Amino acid sequence: MNETRETHWQCDYNDYTILDKLDHHRKSAVLLLKRNEISMLENRRDNRLIVHAEFMEPLKILANQGFIHLYK
């Protein structure tokens, strides 16, 4: 991903917004989610985490160089 001035991040878990923030890092982002908030929203069958990113200018995302870590 090339540099950007800021990025608006929103994370929704089971239809609830658990993160909504502006990030001013230029090349990467670390999103920290509250584990206890996620565990309270867990369903028995279907759990969905949706991550939205809104970039302030056009950029190229290199998916093969990005990653997501999910810790238990």
Summary of the structure (lengths in Angstrom):
residues: 72
radius of gyration: 13.7
end to end distance: 27.3
largest distance: 39.8
contacts: 127
relative contact order: 0.33
helix: 14%
strand: 31%
